Amino acid sequence: MIDQAQALEQAQLDRALAGRRRPGAADLTPRDCLGCGEPIPAPRLALVPGAMRCTPCQRRYEATHAQP
């Protein structure tokens, strides 16, 4: 009985989390941010044509992946 309840609870949790996950790289277009999945604003793409992240995500990426 407990195993069934745990399995049901886990399945519900998995479904809830699946809706909150970031899109995978295969789901993104070349103009979508790798960090948040939202479209990269046109002004950023005009300044940095090869941008892979929006400005806020790029700042977070650089802060967490800084070279020593």
DSSP file (Angstrom, degrees, kcal/mol; ACC not computed):
  #  RESIDUE AA STRUCTURE BP1 BP2  ACC     N-H-->O    O-->H-N    N-H-->O    O-->H-N    TCO  KAPPA ALPHA  PHI   PSI    X-CA   Y-CA   Z-CA
    1    1 A M     >        0   0    0      0, 0.0     4,-2.0     0, 0.0     5,-0.1   0.000 360.0 360.0 360.0 -44.7    0.0    0.0    0.0
    2    2 A I  H  >  +     0   0    0      1,-0.2     4,-2.6     2,-0.2     5,-0.2   0.900 360.0  54.4 -65.9 -39.8    2.8    2.4    0.9
    3    3 A D  H  > S+     0   0    0      1,-0.2     4,-2.4     2,-0.2    -1,-0.2   0.891 108.1  49.6 -60.9 -39.7    4.7    1.6   -2.3
    4    4 A Q  H  > S+     0   0    0      2,-0.2     4,-2.5     1,-0.2    -1,-0.2   0.905 111.1  49.2 -65.7 -41.3    1.6    2.4   -4.4
    5    5 A A  H  X S+     0   0    0     -4,-2.0     4,-2.6     2,-0.2    -2,-0.2   0.906 112.1  48.4 -64.8 -41.4    1.2    5.7   -2.6
    6    6 A Q  H  X S+     0   0    0     -4,-2.6     4,-2.7     2,-0.2    -2,-0.2   0.907 111.4  50.0 -65.0 -41.1    4.8    6.6   -3.1
    7    7 A A  H  X S+     0   0    0     -4,-2.4     4,-2.3     2,-0.2    -2,-0.2   0.910 112.3  47.3 -64.0 -42.1    4.7    5.7   -6.8
    8    8 A L  H  X S+     0   0    0     -4,-2.5     4,-2.3     2,-0.2    -2,-0.2   0.928 113.1  48.4 -64.4 -45.0    1.6    7.8   -7.3
    9    9 A E  H  X S+     0   0    0     -4,-2.6     4,-2.3     1,-0.2    -2,-0.2   0.909 112.1  49.2 -62.1 -42.3    3.2   10.7   -5.4
   10   10 A Q  H  X S+     0   0    0     -4,-2.7     4,-2.9     2,-0.2    -1,-0.2   0.902 109.8  51.4 -64.5 -41.1    6.4   10.4   -7.5
   11   11 A A  H  X S+     0   0    0     -4,-2.3     4,-2.2     2,-0.2    -1,-0.2   0.904 111.0  48.1 -62.8 -41.3    4.4   10.3  -10.7
   12   12 A Q  H  X S+     0   0    0     -4,-2.3     4,-2.2     2,-0.2    -2,-0.2   0.912 112.9  48.3 -65.3 -42.0    2.5   13.5   -9.8
   13   13 A L  H  X S+     0   0    0     -4,-2.3     4,-2.7     2,-0.2     5,-0.2   0.917 110.2  51.7 -63.7 -43.9    5.8   15.2   -8.8
   14   14 A D  H  X S+     0   0    0     -4,-2.9     4,-2.1     1,-0.2    -2,-0.2   0.906 110.5  48.5 -60.2 -42.5    7.4   14.1  -12.1
   15   15 A R  H  X S+     0   0    0     -4,-2.2     4,-1.1     2,-0.2    -1,-0.2   0.914 112.2  48.8 -64.5 -41.9    4.5   15.5  -14.1
   16   16 A A  H  < S+     0   0    0     -4,-2.2     4,-0.4     1,-0.2     3,-0.4   0.917 113.8  45.7 -64.2 -43.0    4.6   18.8  -12.2
   17   17 A L  H >X S+     0   0    0     -4,-2.7     3,-1.3     1,-0.2     4,-0.9   0.839 103.0  64.1 -70.7 -32.4    8.3   19.2  -12.6
   18   18 A A  H 3< S+     0   0    0     -4,-2.1     3,-0.4     1,-0.3    -1,-0.2   0.849 100.7  53.1 -60.2 -33.3    8.2   18.3  -16.3
   19   19 A G  T 3< S+     0   0    0     -4,-1.1    -1,-0.3    -3,-0.4    -2,-0.2   0.649 110.2  48.1 -75.2 -14.7    6.1   21.4  -16.9
   20   20 A R  T <4 S+     0   0    0     -3,-1.3    -1,-0.2    -4,-0.4    -2,-0.2   0.519  84.4 111.5-103.8  -7.4    8.7   23.6  -15.2
   21   21 A R  S  < S-     0   0    0     -4,-0.9     3,-0.1    -3,-0.4    -3,-0.0  -0.322  74.4-105.9 -69.2 149.7   11.9   22.4  -16.9
   22   22 A R        -     0   0    0      1,-0.1    -1,-0.1    13,-0.0    15,-0.1  -0.365  46.7 -92.8 -65.2 151.9   13.8   24.7  -19.2
   23   23 A P        -     0   0    0      0, 0.0    -1,-0.1     0, 0.0     2,-0.1  -0.392  43.8-113.7 -65.3 148.2   13.4   23.8  -22.9
   24   24 A G    >>  -     0   0    0      1,-0.1     3,-1.7    -3,-0.1     4,-0.6  -0.353  28.9-103.3 -76.2 162.8   16.1   21.5  -24.2
   25   25 A A  G >4 S+     0   0    0      1,-0.3     3,-0.9     2,-0.2    -1,-0.1   0.826 122.5  60.0 -57.5 -32.1   18.5   22.7  -26.8
   26   26 A A  G 34 S+     0   0    0      1,-0.2    -1,-0.3     3,-0.0     0, 0.0   0.746 102.0  54.2 -68.9 -21.8   16.6   20.8  -29.5
   27   27 A D  G <4 S+     0   0    0     -3,-1.7    -1,-0.2     2,-0.1     2,-0.2   0.587  94.1  90.3 -86.1 -11.0   13.5   22.9  -28.6
   28   28 A L    <<  -     0   0    0     -3,-0.9    10,-0.1    -4,-0.6     6,-0.0  -0.558  66.2-140.6 -91.7 149.1   15.2   26.2  -29.1
   29   29 A T    >   -     0   0    0     -2,-0.2     3,-2.1     8,-0.2    -2,-0.1  -0.579  39.1 -98.6 -92.9 167.8   15.5   28.3  -32.3
   30   30 A P  T 3  S+     0   0    0      0, 0.0    -1,-0.1     0, 0.0    -2,-0.0   0.713 125.4  52.7 -60.9 -18.0   18.8   30.1  -33.1
   31   31 A R  T 3  S+     0   0    0      2,-0.1     9,-3.4     8,-0.0     2,-0.3   0.326  89.3  99.9 -99.9   8.0   17.4   33.3  -31.6
   32   32 A D  B <  S-A   39   0A   0     -3,-2.1     2,-0.2     7,-0.3     6,-0.1  -0.744  80.2-108.6 -95.8 143.4   16.3   31.7  -28.3
   33   33 A C     >  -     0   0    0      5,-3.2     4,-1.4    -2,-0.3    20,-0.3  -0.463  13.8-145.4 -69.2 133.9   18.4   32.2  -25.2
   34   34 A L  T  4 S+     0   0    0     18,-2.6    19,-0.2    -2,-0.2    -1,-0.1   0.721  97.5  51.2 -69.9 -21.2   20.2   29.1  -24.0
   35   35 A G  T  4 S+     0   0    0     17,-0.2    -1,-0.2     3,-0.1    18,-0.1   0.944 130.5   6.1 -82.4 -51.5   19.6   30.2  -20.4
   36   36 A C  T  4 S-     0   0    0      2,-0.2    -2,-0.1   -14,-0.1    -1,-0.1   0.578  88.3-125.1-112.6 -13.9   15.9   30.9  -20.2
   37   37 A G     <  +     0   0    0     -4,-1.4    -8,-0.2     1,-0.3    -3,-0.1   0.392  67.5 127.7  84.4  -5.0   14.6   29.8  -23.5
   38   38 A E  S    S-     0   0    0      1,-0.1    -5,-3.2    -6,-0.1    -1,-0.3  -0.447  72.8 -84.8 -80.7 158.2   13.0   33.1  -24.3
   39   39 A P  B     -A   32   0A   0      0, 0.0    -7,-0.3     0, 0.0    -1,-0.1  -0.376  44.2-116.4 -61.3 138.8   13.7   35.0  -27.5
   40   40 A I        -     0   0    0     -9,-3.4     5,-0.1    11,-0.1    14,-0.1  -0.648  40.2-104.3 -75.2 128.9   16.9   37.1  -27.4
   41   41 A P    >>  -     0   0    0      0, 0.0     4,-2.0     0, 0.0     3,-0.5  -0.218  22.6-123.0 -58.0 142.8   15.8   40.8  -27.8
   42   42 A A  H 3> S+     0   0    0      1,-0.2     4,-2.3     2,-0.2     5,-0.2   0.862 109.1  57.8 -56.2 -41.7   16.5   42.3  -31.3
   43   43 A P  H 3> S+     0   0    0      0, 0.0     4,-1.7     0, 0.0    -1,-0.2   0.891 107.5  48.4 -60.1 -36.4   18.7   45.1  -29.9
   44   44 A R  H <> S+     0   0    0     -3,-0.5     4,-3.2     1,-0.2    -2,-0.2   0.927 111.7  48.8 -67.3 -43.1   21.0   42.5  -28.3
   45   45 A L  H  < S+     0   0    0     -4,-2.0    -1,-0.2     1,-0.2    -3,-0.2   0.827 108.3  55.1 -65.7 -30.2   21.3   40.6  -31.5
   46   46 A A  H  < S+     0   0    0     -4,-2.3    -1,-0.2    -5,-0.2    -2,-0.2   0.891 116.5  36.5 -67.8 -38.2   22.0   43.8  -33.4
   47   47 A L  H  < S+     0   0    0     -4,-1.7    -2,-0.2     1,-0.3    -1,-0.2   0.852 134.5  24.2 -81.2 -36.6   24.9   44.5  -31.1
   48   48 A V  S >< S-     0   0    0     -4,-3.2     3,-2.4    -5,-0.2    -1,-0.3  -0.754  70.2-176.6-130.3  83.1   26.1   40.9  -30.7
   49   49 A P  T 3  S+     0   0    0      0, 0.0    -1,-0.1     0, 0.0    -4,-0.1   0.776  84.0  48.4 -56.6 -29.5   24.9   39.0  -33.7
   50   50 A G  T 3  S+     0   0    0      2,-0.0    -5,-0.1     0, 0.0    -2,-0.0   0.237  79.6 145.4 -94.7  14.8   26.2   35.6  -32.4
   51   51 A A    <   -     0   0    0     -3,-2.4   -11,-0.1    -7,-0.2     3,-0.1  -0.244  28.1-175.3 -57.2 135.6   24.7   36.0  -28.9
   52   52 A M        +     0   0    0      1,-0.1   -18,-2.6     2,-0.1     2,-0.3   0.497  68.1  39.2-107.8  -9.3   23.5   32.7  -27.5
   53   53 A R  S    S-     0   0    0    -20,-0.3    -1,-0.1   -19,-0.2   -20,-0.1  -0.971  84.0-108.6-138.7 152.4   22.0   34.2  -24.3
   54   54 A C     >  -     0   0    0     -2,-0.3     4,-2.6   -16,-0.1     5,-0.2  -0.303  48.5 -96.8 -69.1 167.1   19.9   37.3  -23.4
   55   55 A T  H  > S+     0   0    0      1,-0.2     4,-2.4     2,-0.2     5,-0.2   0.917 122.3  47.7 -58.8 -49.0   21.8   39.9  -21.4
   56   56 A P  H  > S+     0   0    0      0, 0.0     4,-2.2     0, 0.0    -1,-0.2   0.921 115.3  45.6 -60.4 -41.7   20.6   38.8  -17.9
   57   57 A C  H  > S+     0   0    0      1,-0.2     4,-2.7     2,-0.2    -2,-0.2   0.875 111.3  52.9 -68.1 -35.9   21.4   35.1  -18.6
   58   58 A Q  H  X S+     0   0    0     -4,-2.6     4,-2.7     2,-0.2    -1,-0.2   0.904 108.9  49.8 -65.0 -40.4   24.8   36.0  -20.1
   59   59 A R  H  X S+     0   0    0     -4,-2.4     4,-2.2    -5,-0.2    -2,-0.2   0.929 112.7  46.6 -63.0 -44.7   25.6   38.0  -16.9
   60   60 A R  H  X S+     0   0    0     -4,-2.2     4,-1.9     2,-0.2    -2,-0.2   0.915 112.4  51.0 -62.7 -42.1   24.6   35.0  -14.7
   61   61 A Y  H  X S+     0   0    0     -4,-2.7     4,-1.6     1,-0.2    -2,-0.2   0.935 111.5  46.5 -60.8 -47.2   26.6   32.6  -16.9
   62   62 A E  H  < S+     0   0    0     -4,-2.7    -1,-0.2     1,-0.2    -2,-0.2   0.861 111.2  52.8 -65.0 -35.2   29.7   34.8  -16.7
   63   63 A A  H  < S+     0   0    0     -4,-2.2     3,-0.4     1,-0.2    -1,-0.2   0.852 116.7  37.9 -68.9 -33.7   29.4   35.2  -13.0
   64   64 A T  H  < S+     0   0    0     -4,-1.9    -2,-0.2     1,-0.2    -1,-0.2   0.620 122.0  42.5 -93.9 -13.1   29.1   31.4  -12.4
   65   65 A H  S  < S+     0   0    0     -4,-1.6    -1,-0.2    -5,-0.2    -2,-0.2  -0.014  78.8 150.5-120.4  28.7   31.7   30.4  -15.1
   66   66 A A        -     0   0    0     -3,-0.4    -3,-0.1    -4,-0.1    -4,-0.0  -0.354  46.6-123.7 -65.0 139.0   34.4   33.0  -14.4
   67   67 A Q              0   0    0      1,-0.1    -1,-0.1    -2,-0.1    -2,-0.1  -0.674 360.0 360.0 -81.6 135.6   37.9   31.9  -15.2
   68   68 A P              0   0    0      0, 0.0    -1,-0.1     0, 0.0    -2,-0.1   0.502 360.0 360.0 -69.6 360.0   40.3   32.2  -12.2
